[in-house]
Amino acid sequence: MKKIISILGILIILSLSVYLMINERTYIDATDNRKGDFTIEIKSSEAFRGHPMLYNGALWKLMGGNKEKVIEQLGEPSRKDSSYYGYDWWIYLKDESIIQIAVEDNKVVSIFGMGKDVDLSPFQLEDSYSNINKDNDLKKQITFDNYQFQLTREDLQTRPLLQIDENTFAIMYFDKETKKLISIRIVNQASLLALRPYELYYSGDLPQVETLKEDEMKDVFTNTEKQIFDISNILRKNMERGKLKWNEKAQVAAKSHSEDMYKNKYFSHYAEDGSNLGNRLNKVGANYLLAGENIAAQYPDAISAVHGWLNSPGHREVLLNKDYTELGVGVHEFYFTQNFLKQ
């Protein structure tokens, strides 16, 4: 007998998640009277006085370097994925870890690391939030040049932003339930401004990301699906859950739902015609004993979406369910769908 996980309570959580993400991508000009006057007068060189910790981990040393340096240290990547933001992700995937190196114009502009044996010294993955906060004094506001990112209480708990030097920042991703550090994204100024992962106040002009052509966007959607699949599996592996296999039919169902949500401007497990996950899976001929679905919208990329799911109780239950054996992921624009199956 087919069983669909569709908990009404989850829908409330999902709606809240979307509101938060959309809020992050709503930018308020410094002259916006609704927020009062806001003037940034200090430059990053004046505001930032250096950091006492020594960032000597292997991955830190790659920031700002060229692709030859990356290959020398890590070898050839498993694959290269184009992104929304002008750089290519070089993917280094192992059984228990993933490293993503963002290369733009032969320069490393961002690095993401998750899993065992990923050298992000002085930070240790699995270290506690309290230890890292004690050593780094995590802040609600990060200011540089004419920009200021403001973090919500939720941001500060689950993905605080740390300024390393004038051009380098680290987004620290924590598991809200265990209060442990699970991954780090290192970014330069330009990459951080392109992502805009927090509420941003600014004066003057905001850097713009070049618009991609339709075929380029389709490639990015496919690449994002792969990254969500890989990151989800690394999370499951490190939390002693079984590795998921890729399911093509589940992917087709997930893709159609993301496309439909974007086209018809809604956000729900139920389409406007009333069809649900079970209907979508049946339509593509997927076989399953158990199925579950996660959806998200307006996250800037795969890394952010998966961490968002992990730190939402309903999503987390689906993402880490021990019973699931297969996964299909569908992405369209900034709409993301995961379909989990037990065969």
N, C-alpha and C positions, 0 to 999 in steps of 0.2 A: 504494500500500500504506500502510495506516495505521500510524503509529509512535507509541508512548506512551513518554514519558520517565518511568521509574519506577526510580530508582536506589536500591538497598537501603541504600547508605551514607547517603543523605539521611535516611532514617527515623531513624537514630541521632541525627543532628543535630537533627532535628525534635523528637524526644523530649526532648533536652536543653533546647531552646528553651522547651518548655512547662513543664518543671520550673522553669526560672528565672523565668518569668512568674508561675507559681502562687506561687512563693516570695515574689515582690514583693507579691502581694495577700494574703499571710498576715501578719496584724498581731499583734504581741506586746505585751501590756500591760506597763507598767513594773514591775508586781509579779510577772511571770512568773519563778518561781524557776529555771527551766531556763536562763535567761539571766543570772541573778544580779541583784543589786540595781541599779536604775537610777533615778536621781533627777535631774530637771532643775530646777536652782535659779536659773538666770539667765534673765531675760527678754530678748526680742529687742532691746529698747532698750539693754540692757547689753552684749549679746553682739555687736551689730553697730555698727561705728563709722563706717560710710559707706564709699563706694568712690571712688577717685580718678578713674575714667574718666567722661567726660561722655556721657550717654545722650541725644543730641540727634537721633537718627534720626526720620524722619516717623512710623513706627509706634509708637515708644516714647511719643510725645506723645499718642497716642490712649488709652493705659491710664488707666482711671478716668473717662474722658470719657463724654459721652452720644452717642446715635445720630445726633443732628444734626451733631455734630462729625465723626463717621465719614463721613456722606454729604457733608459739605462738603469733606472731604479726598479721599475715594476715589470718591464718587458712589454710585449705587444698586448693590447687589450683583447678581451673576449669579443667585443664589438664596439662600434662607434655609433652613437645615437645623436641625431640632430635635436635641437631644442627650440623652444619658443623665443629664446633670449639671445640668439646670435652666436652662441658657442656650441660645440659638440661635446657630448658626454662620452668620455672614454670609460668603458665599463670593465671593471676587473672583478669577476664573479668567482667565488670559491664556495665550497660546501657550507661553510659557517660564517662567511663574511662577504661584504660587497664594498668596493671602493669605486667612486665615480669622480673622474677628473675632468673638469670643464676647460676645454682648450679653445681659445679665440685668438685668431691672428698669431698663431704659434706661441701663445702665452697662456699659462695656467691662471685662470681667473677665479676658480672656485673648486673646492674639494669636499666630497662627502664620504664619510666612513662609518660603517656599522659592522659589528660582529667581532668574533674572536681574532686575536693576533693583529688587529689594526692599530698601528703605532701613532697615537695622537698625543704623545707625551707633551706637557706634564699631566694631561688629563688621562684618566683611566676609565674606560667604559665599564659600567656597573658600579662606579663610585656613587656615593649618596649625594642627594641634593644639598643636604646640610653641609657636607664637607666642601663642596665646590662653592657654595654661597659664602661660606666662611672665608675661603681663600681668595675669592674674587669680587665680593661685594656687588652682586648682581643688581642692576639699576632699572628703574621704570622708564628712564629717558636716556637716549643716546643722541648726542648732538655733534654734528660736524659740518663745516662750511655753512651753507644756508639751509640745512635740513635737520629735522629732529624727528626721530622715531619715538612714539609713546607706546609703551607696553601696558596691556591690561593686566589685571591680577592673574587671569588664566594664562596669559602669555608668560608672565614671570615665573609661574609654577611649572609650565610644561615646555617652554621653548624660549628661555631668556636669551638676550643678545649681549655679547661681550665684545668690547672694543679691545683689540690686541695692540694695534699701533694706528698711525694716522690713516692707513689705507687697508687695514685688515680687520675683519670681524669674524666672530664665531657664533653661529646659532646652535645652542646647546639643547638637544632634544631629550626630554626626560619622560619616563614612564610615570604617569600620575599615580598609578596604583602602588607601585613598588618604590617610587621616589628615587629611582636610580637613573643614571645617565645611560642612554642606549645608543646614541649616535651624535655626530657633530658635523655641521656644514661650515666650512671656512669660505668666506667670500671677500672679494675686494669691494671698494666703494661702489664702483659702477655696477657690479653684479647685484649688490644689495639694493641699490636704487631701482634696478630693473625688476627685481622680485617684488619689492615693496610688501614684505610679509607682515608688517605691523602698520598701525595708524601713522600716517606721515604728515607732518606740518613742514611747510617750506616757503621760501620767498624766491622770487625770480622764476626761472624756467625749470621744468622737470625734464630730465633726459627721457627721450622716447625710444621705444624698441621698434626696430624696423618691421613693417608688416610683411608677413610671409605670403607667398603665392599659394593657391589652393592645393597643388600637389605637394608642396613643401609642408603645409599644415597636416595633410593626411599622413605623411611620414612621421611627423611629430606625434600625432595621435597614437600611431602604432608603437613608436618608441616608448611613449609614456605608459602604454599598456604593459609592455615588457618590463619596464622598471617597477611598476606597481606589483607585478607578479614576483619579480626577484626579491624586492624588499620585503614583501609579505612572507615569503618563504624563509628569508634570513631571520626575521622576527620569530617565526614559528619554530625554527630550528633552535634558536637560542633560548626559547621558552619551553623546549622539550615537547613540541608538537610535531606531528608527522609532516613530511614534505609533501606539498601538493603537486600534482601533475597538471599540465596545461590541458584544458578541455576546449576544443574548437567550437563545439556547438554552444557551450555556455558563453563563449566569447561573442558569438554572433548575437545571442539573446541580449547580452550586456551592452553590446555596441548599439543595437537597435533602440534600447531604452535610453541610453545617453543621447543619441541623436533625436529621439522623440521629445525628451525633456527640453533640449535646446531649441528645437523647432517650435514647439508649442508653449515655451516659456512657463513651465511648471516644475515642481520638485516634489516627487512622491514616488512610492513604490507602485502606486496605481496610476496607470495611464488615463487619459481623459475619456477613453471608451470603457473604462472600468476594468481592463485587463490587468493581471498581476504577474508576479514572477512565475507561478505555475503555468499560466497561459503562454507566456513568452517561451518558456522551456519546452512546452509541449509543441509549440508551433515549429520549432527548429528540430524536433525529434530527439531531444536529449533524454537519456535514460538516467534515472536516479532513484535512490531510496529516501534521500533527505536533501533539502536545498535551502540555501540562505542567501541573502543579498545585502550588500552595503552600497549606498550611494553617497555622493558628495558633489559639491559645486563651488566654483570660484576659488579653489585652492590654486596656487601658482604653478604647482608641478606635482609629480609623483611622490617625491619625498615628503612634501607637506601633507598631501592627501592621506598617505598611509599613517603618518604620525597622528593626524587628526582622528582617524578611525580608532587607533589604538587607545586614545585618551577619552573616548566617548563610550560609556559602559555598554550600550546596546551594540555598537559596532564592534567593540572589543570581543564581546561574546561570540560574535559570528567569525571574526578574523582569526581567533585562536581556538575555535571549536575543534576538539580532537577527532571528532567523527568525520570531518570532511577529508576527502581524498583528492579532489580535483578543483580547479579554479579557471574561470574565464573572466577576462577583464575587457571592458569596452570604454573608450574615451572619445568624446567629441567636444571640441572647443574646451571649455573648462567644466564639463560635466563628466563625472567618473562613476562607473558601475562595476562592482565585483559580484560575480555569481559563483557561489560555492556549491559543490555537489558531493554527496556520498554515493558511490556506485554500488 
